[in-house]
């Protein structure tokens, strides 16, 4: 699957590298100095839930290896003695000691530190007398850190142990909880240490819990504790580093911070299903940021001050506000397109307050219909790095919008301009912010509406494995389905995806194999919801990254004449149906085997492609190969494909030879497109990862831009990523009932518009040359289309995909303004 690509490829790469370089010899095997020697678990049976899923260490002996007394000294997750899980919320190991025993300690051996493998968030030890009612005896990670300190910074094998348990039981259950979004869990041994006999005389103690309850509450509470501690430490560092403060004032601020953090407890709302990890999270967290507001005041900053950033830059959670309100909001737009601007507000008052906002001097009054104002929300991520990416709309009234600002926490106002019907020209005004108490702030606004109209139908093919057919997939639900569809279509998605179910429900006449009956109901309902799609994409699910999954068609096996005949009858029947709806065969793209790579068995892919092409050669076979060295891949795979969609981060990482191979395929007549499937999405740069993909597509002559995956919230609300199993990968904010815009999805929309600018400029240049023009404007336009784009992509940091890596994110808009100026001259 798409979301496994980066993780799996990096895992395999680091595995080989580590073995080659002998990393395992340098990996320290940590153990507690206070271990108890009598291991009650040795040789005892146990049960695993769920069953292990990581293929490089899963074997039949997983059922005995965790209590055999052996631990690995080699590269951990490639050894058969290791048990591993991939993409699970949590895993349990339940040991049967045979009788009720006194339990004084426990240990579990694991490893992490490279190849995308992270240390576990928590490991709870539960005990039970009867195997049904379990009690929480303690949490190994926190107990072990008291003895051994924090996790190693590099690859290591570590025994996570404690001798501080005071429990009893016949059954001991280890509940292994990965960090939110972390895809792997590994262990090669569990140990249970005998405690004093007097523990048998005590009644069972500790709260009664179930593993799923421990998982949910443990992951959320542990994540919140880390969030609170991290922010408090960051604010303390800012206080200590502040220049010009007298020592007494520095100490006073630190004292206030200590008071705010002394009694931290997880907020009660965290236990509710409706919990959202929106900062500040609880009163104690808010008090931490109130101390940051005190710091701002102590440094002489205004009580309320604003600045205008690049809209795509990340916001720092702990930072100093500017000394005065500065900057201006500048927007260049055609009619009918969407363009964003932003403004940051810093408040150091004593309590949260409302800010009334409106425009002055712009056409349309204080709340122009062509502007949508969003109150950007801070949300924590599963990786513990908060981002300001969620874009819920601010409350709107006839006279303005209401923003809520929190002392010491930067609040961003995000503006989406969508100009329709406004006369071309330049407009100057102000964005006015009036707090409940205090002076009004004014920021200049310059709006330039160019005498051009953006087309309603765009050229670049855009999709994201949306799978909106039937009841939907991933984070799409019956309750948010309509909003999800509308949001995608408003963001120029024109190459929707469906699962194989839309085309695989068929019946052949047993007496006449040339007669087929299609069940078209699901397919027809799907395409009816995408009337403006340029292409309809279907994943046939013959194979995926992990291997071949389905190779037959209604019982006909691959490689037989019957199979080839049936596939031909099947695809021809579908093409007749599509033609009846006015859809030509070249608007259907079929992904047969997802992400074929080194070691993939592509025979089924080739058989399907061959049969489809012989029967209906206009249908597009669309493939997304992930071979690190495509030159060594089966040539037949590429020859069987009409569209090749390489992974863009791989293209950037593997150098010129990788790109040269695909440009050769393009020269041989195959259409090129790009896709990306990295994650977690909220930590990816809206600018370099999302927006620049379309510019890169133009640079290599690609026709499409795809992202895994618009609906993939990894089983958790986007507002509470603490419960995500991996990723998440959706560029917007989804929960069971709502869809809210996100900066990453807004960047995709602007990237489509950027690409269309280039399409329009290309047409304008061709038209001018046909008219005999070869003046400076035409020459400049030619350079913008080639050297301009090349220069943009070569800017330092442009290929760095993580959001918090510094770079110039204004280059694309500077080039875009040059293009729109040149387009105007070439009219």
KOLSETOR-723554 format. One line per 4 residues: their letters; for each residue x, y, z of C-alpha. Coordinates in steps of 0.2 Angstrom, whole numbers, plus 5000, padded with zeros to 4 digits. Each point is the difference from the previous one (the first is absolute). Example, Ala and Ser with C-alpha at 12.3 -4.5 7.8 and 13.67 -1.06 7.14 Angstrom:
2
as) 5062/4978/5039 ~ 5006/5017/4997 $
% end
This chain:
827
xxxx) 5000/5000/5000 ~ 5005/5018/4997 ~ 5003/5004/5018 ~ 5012/4986/5003 $
xxxx) 5012/5005/4986 ~ 5011/5012/5009 ~ 5000/4990/5016 ~ 5004/4983/4992 $
xxxx) 5013/5006/4988 ~ 5009/5010/5014 ~ 4999/4985/5011 ~ 5008/4988/4987 $
xxxx) 5013/5013/4996 ~ 5006/5003/5017 ~ 4999/4981/5004 ~ 5013/4996/4986 $
xxxx) 5010/5015/5005 ~ 5001/4996/5018 ~ 5005/4982/4997 ~ 5013/5005/4988 $
xxxx) 5008/5013/5011 ~ 4999/4989/5016 ~ 4988/5012/5009 ~ 4994/4985/5010 $
xxxx) 5017/4999/5008 ~ 4999/5017/5006 ~ 4982/4999/5007 ~ 5000/5000/5018 $
xxxx) 4989/4987/5009 ~ 4993/5010/5015 ~ 4994/4991/5016 ~ 4995/5006/5017 $
xxxx) 5013/4999/5013 ~ 4986/4995/5013 ~ 4994/4985/4990 ~ 4992/4986/5010 $
xxxx) 5008/4983/4995 ~ 4985/4988/5002 ~ 4991/5000/4983 ~ 4983/4992/5002 $
xxxx) 4996/5002/4982 ~ 5014/4989/4994 ~ 4993/4986/4989 ~ 4982/5005/5004 $
xxxx) 4987/5000/4986 ~ 4992/5017/4994 ~ 4988/5007/4988 ~ 5002/5014/4988 $
xxxx) 4987/5012/4994 ~ 4999/5005/4986 ~ 5011/4987/4991 ~ 5017/5007/4995 $
xxxx) 5000/5008/4983 ~ 5017/5006/4996 ~ 5006/4988/4987 ~ 5019/5001/5002 $
xxxx) 4999/4992/5017 ~ 4984/4991/5001 ~ 5001/4981/5000 ~ 4992/4985/5008 $
xxxx) 5010/5001/5016 ~ 4993/5017/5005 ~ 4989/4990/5012 ~ 5015/4994/5010 $
xxxx) 5014/5013/4997 ~ 4995/5013/5013 ~ 5003/4989/5015 ~ 5015/4989/4994 $
xxxx) 5013/5010/5009 ~ 5009/5006/4984 ~ 5002/5018/4994 ~ 5007/5005/4984 $
xxxx) 5017/5010/4998 ~ 4998/5002/4982 ~ 4989/5013/4990 ~ 4984/4998/5010 $
xxxx) 4985/5000/4988 ~ 5008/4989/4987 ~ 5003/4985/5012 ~ 4989/4985/5001 $
xxxx) 5001/5001/5019 ~ 4991/5017/5000 ~ 4981/5002/4999 ~ 4994/5015/4991 $
xxxx) 4984/5009/4996 ~ 4996/5013/4987 ~ 4987/5014/5000 ~ 4990/4994/5015 $
xxxx) 4993/5011/5014 ~ 5008/4989/5013 ~ 5005/4982/5003 ~ 4999/4989/5015 $
xxxx) 5010/4985/5006 ~ 4991/4990/5014 ~ 5011/4988/5010 ~ 4992/4985/5009 $
xxxx) 5011/4997/5015 ~ 4990/4984/5005 ~ 4996/5006/5017 ~ 4998/5016/5010 $
xxxx) 5017/5007/5003 ~ 5007/5015/5010 ~ 5006/5013/4987 ~ 5013/5012/5004 $
xxxx) 5006/5006/4983 ~ 4999/4997/4981 ~ 5011/5004/4985 ~ 4998/5000/4981 $
xxxx) 5014/5002/4987 ~ 4998/5011/4985 ~ 5010/5010/4988 ~ 4998/5017/4991 $
xxxx) 5009/5015/4993 ~ 5001/4998/4981 ~ 4990/4995/4985 ~ 4984/5008/5006 $
xxxx) 4999/4989/5016 ~ 4997/5010/5015 ~ 5000/4996/5019 ~ 4983/4995/5007 $
xxxx) 4989/5013/5008 ~ 4995/4989/5015 ~ 5000/4982/5005 ~ 4987/4996/5013 $
xxxx) 5002/4984/5011 ~ 4983/4993/5005 ~ 4997/4985/5011 ~ 4986/4988/5003 $
xxxx) 4996/4985/5011 ~ 4987/4993/4988 ~ 5005/5006/4983 ~ 4984/5010/4998 $
xxxx) 5001/5015/5013 ~ 5016/5009/4998 ~ 5008/5014/5011 ~ 5013/5013/4995 $
xxxx) 5016/4996/5010 ~ 5011/5014/4992 ~ 5007/5008/4984 ~ 5017/4994/4995 $
xxxx) 5006/5014/4990 ~ 4998/5013/5014 ~ 5006/4989/5013 ~ 5015/4995/4990 $
xxxx) 5005/5018/4995 ~ 5002/5004/5019 ~ 5014/4987/5000 ~ 5008/5001/4983 $
xxxx) 4995/5018/4994 ~ 4993/5005/4983 ~ 5001/4989/4984 ~ 5016/4999/4991 $
xxxx) 5002/5013/4986 ~ 5006/4986/4988 ~ 4997/4982/4995 ~ 5000/4989/5016 $
xxxx) 4993/4985/5007 ~ 4992/5003/5017 ~ 4993/4989/5014 ~ 4986/5011/5008 $
xxxx) 4999/4993/5017 ~ 4995/5004/5018 ~ 5000/4992/5017 ~ 4987/5012/5007 $
xxxx) 4984/4990/4997 ~ 4990/4994/5015 ~ 4987/4988/4993 ~ 4994/4982/4998 $
xxxx) 4992/4989/4987 ~ 5001/4985/4989 ~ 4998/5010/4984 ~ 5011/5015/4996 $
xxxx) 4996/5010/4985 ~ 5012/5012/4991 ~ 4991/5014/4991 ~ 5012/5007/4987 $
xxxx) 4994/5018/4994 ~ 5010/5008/4986 ~ 5001/5019/4998 ~ 4986/5007/4990 $
xxxx) 5003/4997/4982 ~ 5015/4989/5003 ~ 4998/4985/4989 ~ 5010/4986/5009 $
xxxx) 5002/4991/5016 ~ 5013/4987/5004 ~ 5006/4988/5014 ~ 5010/4985/5002 $
xxxx) 4997/4995/5018 ~ 4989/5004/5015 ~ 5005/4996/5018 ~ 4990/5000/5016 $
xxxx) 5009/5001/5017 ~ 4995/4991/5016 ~ 4996/5012/5014 ~ 4998/4997/5019 $
xxxx) 4989/4986/5005 ~ 4990/5012/5011 ~ 4992/5007/4984 ~ 4990/4984/4999 $
xxxx) 4992/5004/5016 ~ 4994/5017/4994 ~ 4983/5002/4991 ~ 5002/5004/4982 $
xxxx) 5003/5019/4998 ~ 5001/5013/4986 ~ 4986/5006/4989 ~ 4990/4987/4989 $
xxxx) 5004/5004/4982 ~ 4999/4993/4983 ~ 5013/5001/4987 ~ 4991/5011/4988 $
xxxx) 4996/5012/5014 ~ 5018/5000/5005 ~ 5005/5003/4982 ~ 4988/5015/4998 $
xxxx) 5002/5008/5017 ~ 5019/4996/5000 ~ 5004/5007/4983 ~ 4990/5016/5003 $
xxxx) 5006/5003/5018 ~ 5018/4997/4996 ~ 4999/5011/4984 ~ 4993/5014/5010 $
xxxx) 5013/4998/5014 ~ 5013/5002/4987 ~ 4992/5014/4992 ~ 4998/5010/5016 $
xxxx) 5018/4996/5005 ~ 5007/5005/4984 ~ 4991/5016/4999 ~ 5005/5005/5018 $
xxxx) 5018/4996/4996 ~ 5000/5010/4984 ~ 4993/5015/5009 ~ 5012/4998/5014 $
xxxx) 5014/5001/4987 ~ 4993/5016/4993 ~ 4999/5008/5017 ~ 5018/4995/5004 $
xxxx) 5006/5006/4982 ~ 4991/5017/5001 ~ 5012/5014/4999 ~ 4999/5016/5010 $
xxxx) 4989/4992/5014 ~ 5007/5003/5018 ~ 5004/4983/5009 ~ 4986/5004/5013 $
xxxx) 4987/5001/4986 ~ 5007/4984/4991 ~ 4998/4991/5016 ~ 4982/5007/5003 $
xxxx) 4995/4994/4983 ~ 5007/4982/5003 ~ 4991/5000/5017 ~ 4984/5004/4991 $
xxxx) 5003/4986/4988 ~ 5004/4988/5014 ~ 4984/5004/5008 ~ 4991/4998/4984 $
xxxx) 5007/4982/4997 ~ 5001/4994/5018 ~ 4983/4992/5001 ~ 4998/4994/4982 $
xxxx) 4986/4987/4997 ~ 4993/4993/4984 ~ 4984/5010/4996 ~ 4984/4990/5003 $
xxxx) 4994/5004/4982 ~ 5015/4989/4994 ~ 4990/4984/5005 ~ 4985/5005/4989 $
xxxx) 4998/4994/4982 ~ 4998/5018/4995 ~ 5017/5005/5006 ~ 5010/5012/4989 $
xxxx) 5019/5003/5002 ~ 4997/5018/4996 ~ 5013/5012/5009 ~ 4999/5005/5014 $
xxxx) 4994/4983/5007 ~ 4993/5004/5017 ~ 5002/5013/5013 ~ 5018/4996/5005 $
xxxx) 5006/5000/4982 ~ 4992/5017/4998 ~ 5008/5007/5015 ~ 5017/4994/4993 $
xxxx) 4997/5012/4985 ~ 4994/5013/5011 ~ 5017/5000/5008 ~ 5007/5002/4982 $
xxxx) 4988/5015/4998 ~ 5008/5007/5016 ~ 5017/4998/4992 ~ 4994/5010/4985 $
xxxx) 4994/5014/5012 ~ 5017/5000/5009 ~ 5009/5002/4984 ~ 4990/5016/4996 $
xxxx) 4989/4992/4986 ~ 4983/5008/4997 ~ 4985/4991/5008 ~ 4994/4997/4982 $
xxxx) 5010/5000/4985 ~ 4999/4993/4982 ~ 5012/4995/4987 ~ 4998/4993/4982 $
xxxx) 5009/4984/4996 ~ 5002/4990/4985 ~ 4984/4990/5000 ~ 5009/4983/4998 $
xxxx) 5013/5003/5013 ~ 4998/4990/5016 ~ 4996/5009/5016 ~ 5011/4998/5015 $
xxxx) 4991/4995/5016 ~ 5012/5009/5012 ~ 5006/5016/4992 ~ 5001/5018/5003 $
xxxx) 4988/5012/4992 ~ 5006/5015/4989 ~ 5003/5016/5009 ~ 4987/5009/4989 $
xxxx) 4986/4995/4988 ~ 5008/4998/4983 ~ 4998/4994/4982 ~ 4986/5001/4988 $
xxxx) 4988/4987/4993 ~ 5003/4999/4981 ~ 4989/4989/4988 ~ 5002/4998/4981 $
xxxx) 4986/4991/4992 ~ 4990/4997/4984 ~ 4981/4999/5000 ~ 4994/4983/5006 $
xxxx) 5015/4993/5009 ~ 5005/4997/5018 ~ 5015/5008/5009 ~ 5005/5001/5018 $
xxxx) 5007/5013/5012 ~ 5003/4999/5019 ~ 5003/5011/5015 ~ 5007/4996/5017 $
xxxx) 4993/5007/5016 ~ 5010/5000/5016 ~ 4990/5004/5016 ~ 5008/5002/5018 $
xxxx) 4984/5006/5009 ~ 4994/4991/5016 ~ 4987/4989/4993 ~ 4993/4994/4983 $
xxxx) 4990/5013/4991 ~ 4990/5003/4984 ~ 5007/5010/4985 ~ 4988/5008/4988 $
xxxx) 5007/5000/4982 ~ 4994/5009/4984 ~ 5007/5008/4985 ~ 5000/5018/4995 $
xxxx) 5003/5007/4983 ~ 4997/4984/4990 ~ 4985/4998/4989 ~ 4986/4990/5008 $
xxxx) 4999/5008/5017 ~ 5007/4994/5016 ~ 4998/4982/4996 ~ 5002/4998/4981 $
xxxx) 4992/4984/4993 ~ 5016/4996/4991 ~ 5009/4997/5017 ~ 4999/4986/5012 $
xxxx) 5009/5003/5017 ~ 5006/4984/5009 ~ 5005/5000/5018 ~ 5015/4988/4999 $
xxxx) 5001/4987/5014 ~ 5015/4993/5008 ~ 4999/4981/5001 ~ 5012/4987/5007 $
xxxx) 5006/4986/4989 ~ 5004/4982/5004 ~ 5018/5004/4999 ~ 4999/5014/5014 $
xxxx) 5003/5015/4988 ~ 4985/5012/5000 ~ 4995/5008/4984 ~ 4989/5014/4995 $
xxxx) 4992/4993/4985 ~ 4981/4998/5004 ~ 4990/5013/4991 ~ 4982/5001/5008 $
xxxx) 4991/5015/4994 ~ 4999/5015/5012 ~ 4983/5005/5006 ~ 4993/5013/4988 $
xxxx) 4987/5014/5003 ~ 4994/5014/4989 ~ 5013/5012/5007 ~ 5015/4988/5001 $
xxxx) 5008/4984/5007 ~ 5003/4994/5018 ~ 5017/4993/5004 ~ 5005/4993/5017 $
xxxx) 5018/5003/5006 ~ 5009/4991/5014 ~ 5013/5009/5011 ~ 5017/4994/4995 $
xxxx) 4995/4989/4985 ~ 5001/5007/4982 ~ 4984/5001/4992 ~ 5000/5000/4981 $
xxxx) 4986/5007/4989 ~ 5000/4992/4983 ~ 4991/5008/4985 ~ 4994/4991/4985 $
xxxx) 4996/5012/4985 ~ 4989/4994/4987 ~ 4996/5015/4989 ~ 4985/4999/4988 $
xxxx) 4993/5015/4990 ~ 5011/5013/5007 ~ 5007/5013/4988 ~ 5018/4998/4996 $
xxxx) 5012/5012/5008 ~ 5009/5003/5016 ~ 4992/5003/5017 ~ 5007/5006/5016 $
xxxx) 4992/4998/5017 ~ 5003/4994/5017 ~ 4997/4985/5011 ~ 4993/5007/5016 $
xxxx) 5001/4991/5017 ~ 4991/5007/5015 ~ 5002/4990/5017 ~ 4987/5000/5014 $
xxxx) 5011/5012/5009 ~ 5016/5009/4993 ~ 5005/5010/4985 ~ 4995/4995/4982 $
xxxx) 5013/4993/4988 ~ 5000/5003/4982 ~ 5010/4990/4986 ~ 5001/5007/4982 $
xxxx) 4992/4989/4987 ~ 5004/5001/4981 ~ 4989/4990/4989 ~ 5004/4999/4981 $
xxxx) 4987/4992/4989 ~ 5008/4997/4983 ~ 4990/5001/4984 ~ 4999/4981/4997 $
xxxx) 4988/4986/5005 ~ 5006/4984/5007 ~ 4991/4985/4991 ~ 4987/4990/5009 $
xxxx) 5008/4984/4993 ~ 5018/4997/5004 ~ 5013/4991/4990 ~ 5011/4991/5013 $
xxxx) 4993/4983/5005 ~ 4998/4999/5019 ~ 4995/4986/5011 ~ 5003/4992/5017 $
xxxx) 4993/4983/5001 ~ 4984/5007/5007 ~ 4990/4984/4998 ~ 4983/5008/5001 $
xxxx) 4991/4986/4992 ~ 4987/4990/5011 ~ 5000/5005/5018 ~ 5018/5007/4998 $
xxxx) 5017/4995/5008 ~ 5012/5006/5014 ~ 4994/5016/5008 ~ 4984/5003/4989 $
xxxx) 4984/4996/5008 ~ 4982/5001/4996 ~ 4999/5015/5011 ~ 5014/5010/4992 $
xxxx) 4999/4993/4982 ~ 4991/5014/4992 ~ 5012/5013/5007 ~ 5015/4989/4996 $
xxxx) 4995/4999/4982 ~ 4996/5019/4999 ~ 5017/5004/5008 ~ 5010/4990/4987 $
xxxx) 4990/5007/4985 ~ 5003/5018/5006 ~ 5018/4996/5001 ~ 5001/4995/4981 $
xxxx) 5001/4981/5003 ~ 4995/4993/4983 ~ 5007/4983/5000 ~ 4990/4991/5013 $
xxxx) 5004/4982/5006 ~ 4989/4985/5003 ~ 5004/4983/5007 ~ 4999/4984/4990 $
xxxx) 4982/4997/5005 ~ 4993/5012/4988 ~ 5006/4989/4985 ~ 5003/4982/5007 $
xxxx) 4981/4996/5004 ~ 4996/4989/4984 ~ 4993/4984/4994 ~ 5004/4989/4985 $
xxxx) 4988/4989/4992 ~ 5006/4982/5003 ~ 4993/4995/4984 ~ 5008/5014/4990 $
xxxx) 5016/5008/5006 ~ 4997/5015/4988 ~ 4985/5005/5010 ~ 5003/5011/5015 $
xxxx) 4988/5009/5012 ~ 5007/5015/5009 ~ 4994/5007/5016 ~ 5002/5019/4996 $
xxxx) 4990/5007/5014 ~ 5015/5005/5011 ~ 5011/5006/4985 ~ 4986/5011/4994 $
xxxx) 4996/5008/5017 ~ 5019/5003/5002 ~ 5002/5009/4983 ~ 4984/5010/5002 $
xxxx) 5007/5008/5015 ~ 5015/5005/4989 ~ 4992/5008/4984 ~ 5015/5011/4997 $
xxxx) 5014/4987/5002 ~ 5013/5000/4986 ~ 5005/4982/5004 ~ 4992/4986/5011 $
xxxx) 5013/4990/5009 ~ 4997/4982/5007 ~ 5012/4989/5010 ~ 4997/4983/4994 $
xxxx) 5009/4993/5015 ~ 5008/4986/4991 ~ 5016/5003/5011 ~ 5007/5013/5012 $
xxxx) 5016/5005/5008 ~ 5000/4984/5011 ~ 4997/4988/4986 ~ 4987/4993/4988 $
xxxx) 4982/4999/5007 ~ 4988/4996/4986 ~ 5005/4993/4984 ~ 4985/4991/4993 $
xxxx) 4983/5006/4992 ~ 4985/4990/5005 ~ 5010/4984/5003 ~ 5011/5002/4984 $
xxxx) 5018/4998/5005 ~ 5014/5011/4993 ~ 5009/4993/4986 ~ 4986/4990/4992 $
xxxx) 4991/5004/4984 ~ 4984/5000/5010 ~ 5007/5014/5011 ~ 5005/5011/4985 $
xxxx) 4984/4998/4991 ~ 4990/5004/5016 ~ 5010/5016/5003 ~ 4997/5005/4982 $
xxxx) 4981/4997/5001 ~ 5000/5009/5017 ~ 5009/5016/4995 ~ 4991/5001/4983 $
xxxx) 4983/4999/5009 ~ 5006/5014/5012 ~ 5005/5011/4985 ~ 4983/4998/4992 $
xxxx) 4992/5005/5016 ~ 5012/5015/5001 ~ 4996/5006/4982 ~ 4982/4999/5004 $
xxxx) 5003/5014/5013 ~ 5011/5010/4988 ~ 5016/4995/5008 ~ 5014/4995/4988 $
xxxx) 5012/4985/5005 ~ 5015/5012/5002 ~ 4991/5008/5015 ~ 5002/4983/5010 $
xxxx) 5016/4997/5009 ~ 5003/4983/5008 ~ 5013/4997/5013 ~ 5002/4981/5000 $
xxxx) 5014/4997/5012 ~ 5004/5014/5012 ~ 5018/5005/5003 ~ 5010/4986/4992 $
xxxx) 5018/5000/5006 ~ 5015/4989/5002 ~ 4994/4982/5004 ~ 4982/5003/4993 $
xxxx) 4992/4986/4990 ~ 4993/5010/4985 ~ 4994/4985/4990 ~ 4982/5003/5004 $
xxxx) 5002/5018/4997 ~ 5007/4996/4982 ~ 4987/4988/4997 ~ 4986/5012/5004 $
xxxx) 5008/5014/4990 ~ 5003/4989/4985 ~ 4982/4994/5000 ~ 4993/5018/5002 $
xxxx) 5011/5007/4987 ~ 4995/4987/4987 ~ 4982/5003/5003 ~ 4999/5019/5003 $
xxxx) 5016/5008/4996 ~ 4994/5018/5004 ~ 4997/4995/5019 ~ 5015/5007/5010 $
xxxx) 5011/4988/5010 ~ 5006/5011/5014 ~ 5014/4995/5011 ~ 5010/5007/5014 $
xxxx) 5017/4990/5001 ~ 5011/5002/5015 ~ 5016/4992/4994 ~ 5014/5009/5008 $
xxxx) 5010/4995/4985 ~ 4987/5000/4986 ~ 5013/4995/4987 ~ 5001/4983/5008 $
xxxx) 4981/4998/5000 ~ 4991/4989/4988 ~ 4999/5009/4984 ~ 4984/4992/4996 $
xxxx) 4991/5009/5014 ~ 5004/5017/4993 ~ 4996/4994/4982 ~ 4983/4995/5006 $
xxxx) 4996/5017/5008 ~ 4992/5015/4991 ~ 5003/5011/5015 ~ 5015/4999/5012 $
xxxx) 4998/5009/5017 ~ 5016/5000/5009 ~ 5002/5005/5018 ~ 5006/5018/5001 $
xxxx) 5010/4999/5016 ~ 5009/4985/4993 ~ 5003/5010/4984 ~ 5008/5013/5010 $
xxxx) 5010/4988/5011 ~ 5007/4989/4987 ~ 5008/5012/4989 ~ 5002/5003/4981 $
xxxx) 5000/4982/4995 ~ 4983/4997/5007 ~ 4993/5015/4991 ~ 5009/4996/4984 $
xxxx) 4992/4983/5000 ~ 4982/5007/5001 ~ 5004/5013/4987 ~ 5005/4986/4988 $
xxxx) 4984/4992/5003 ~ 4991/5016/4997 ~ 5009/5002/4983 ~ 4994/4982/4996 $
xxxx) 4982/5006/5001 ~ 4995/4997/5018 ~ 4991/5014/5010 ~ 5009/5006/5016 $
xxxx) 4992/5005/5016 ~ 5005/5002/5018 ~ 4994/4994/5016 ~ 5006/5002/5018 $
xxxx) 4995/4989/5015 ~ 5011/5006/5015 ~ 4994/5004/5017 ~ 4994/5005/5012 $
xxxx) 4991/5013/4989 ~ 4999/5014/5013 ~ 5019/5000/5002 ~ 5003/5001/4981 $
xxxx) 5003/5017/4992 ~ 4985/5007/4992 ~ 5012/5010/4988 ~ 5014/4988/4995 $
xxxx) 4991/4983/5002 ~ 4982/5005/4994 ~ 5001/5016/4990 ~ 5017/4997/4991 $
xxxx) 4994/4983/4993 ~ 4990/5008/4987 ~ 5015/5012/4995 ~ 5011/4984/4999 $
xxxx) 4987/4992/4989 ~ 5000/5014/4988 ~ 5019/5000/5000 ~ 5001/4981/4994 $
xxxx) 4984/5001/4989 ~ 4990/4990/5012 ~ 4981/5001/4999 ~ 4994/4995/5017 $
xxxx) 5003/5003/5019 ~ 4994/4987/5013 ~ 5001/4998/5018 ~ 4997/4986/5012 $
xxxx) 4987/5003/5006 ~ 4986/5012/5002 ~ 4990/4990/5012 ~ 5013/4990/5010 $
xxxx) 4999/5006/5018 ~ 5007/4984/5006 ~ 4985/4995/5010 ~ 5000/5016/5011 $
xxxx) 4992/5017/4999 ~ 5012/5013/4993 ~ 4997/5010/5016 ~ 5007/4986/5011 $
xxxx) 5015/4992/4991 ~ 5005/4991/5016 ~ 4989/4986/4995 ~ 5006/4998/4982 $
xxxx) 5008/4983/4995 ~ 5012/5008/4988 ~ 5002/5016/4990 ~ 4987/5008/4999 $
xxxx) 5001/5004/4982 ~ 4985/5011/4996 ~ 5004/5018/4996 ~ 4984/5007/5008 $
xxxx) 4991/4998/5016 ~ 4987/4985/5002 ~ 4990/4993/5013 ~ 4985/4989/5000 $
xxxx) 4988/5015/4996 ~ 5010/5015/4993 ~ 5013/5005/4987 ~ 5010/5015/5004 $
xxxx) 5013/5008/4988 ~ 5019/4997/5004 ~ 5015/5010/4993 ~ 5006/4985/4991 $
xxxx) 4984/4998/4990 ~ 5000/5019/4997 ~ 5018/4998/4993 ~ 4994/4986/4988 $
xxxx) 4986/5012/4993 ~ 5013/5014/4997 ~ 5012/4988/4992 ~ 4986/4996/4987 $
xxxx) 4998/5018/4997 ~ 5018/5003/4998 ~ 5001/4986/4987 ~ 4986/5008/4991 $
xxxx) 5009/5017/4999 ~ 5014/4990/4991 ~ 4987/4992/4988 ~ 4993/5017/4997 $
xxxx) 5017/5008/4997 ~ 5005/4986/4988 ~ 4984/5003/4990 ~ 5003/5019/5000 $
xxxx) 5018/4998/4994 ~ 4994/4988/4986 ~ 4987/5011/4995 ~ 5011/5015/4999 $
xxxx) 5013/4991/4990 ~ 4987/4995/4988 ~ 4996/5018/4998 ~ 5018/5003/4996 $
xxxx) 5005/5008/5016 ~ 5017/4997/5007 ~ 5002/5016/5011 ~ 5007/5001/5018 $
xxxx) 4984/4995/5008 ~ 4999/4984/4990 ~ 5019/4996/5004 ~ 4997/5003/5018 $
xxxx) 4985/4988/5000 ~ 5010/4987/4992 ~ 5013/5002/5014 ~ 4987/4999/5014 $
xxxx) 4994/4984/4993 ~ 5017/4992/5000 ~ 5013/5008/5010 ~ 4988/5009/5012 $
xxxx) 4993/4983/5006 ~ 5017/4992/5000 ~ 5007/5014/5011 ~ 4985/4998/5012 $
xxxx) 5002/4982/5002 ~ 5019/5003/5004 ~ 4998/5012/5014 ~ 5008/4994/5016 $
xxxx) 4989/4989/5010 ~ 4987/4998/4986 ~ 5002/4981/5000 ~ 5000/4999/5020 $
xxxx) 4982/4993/5004 ~ 4999/5003/5018 ~ 4990/5016/5005 ~ 5012/5006/5014 $
xxxx) 5015/5000/4989 ~ 5004/5019/4996 ~ 4999/5005/4982 ~ 4994/5014/4989 $
xxxx) 4981/4997/4996 ~ 4996/5016/4991 ~ 5009/4995/4984 ~ 4985/4992/4992 $
xxxx) 4989/5015/5002 ~ 5014/5012/4994 ~ 5001/4989/4984 ~ 4981/4999/4999 $
xxxx) 4998/5019/5000 ~ 5013/5001/4986 ~ 4990/4988/4990 ~ 4983/5009/5003 $
xxxx) 5009/5016/4995 ~ 5007/4992/4984 ~ 4983/4992/4996 ~ 4992/5017/5001 $
xxx) 5012/5007/4988 ~ 4998/4986/4988 ~ 4981/5002/4999 $
% end
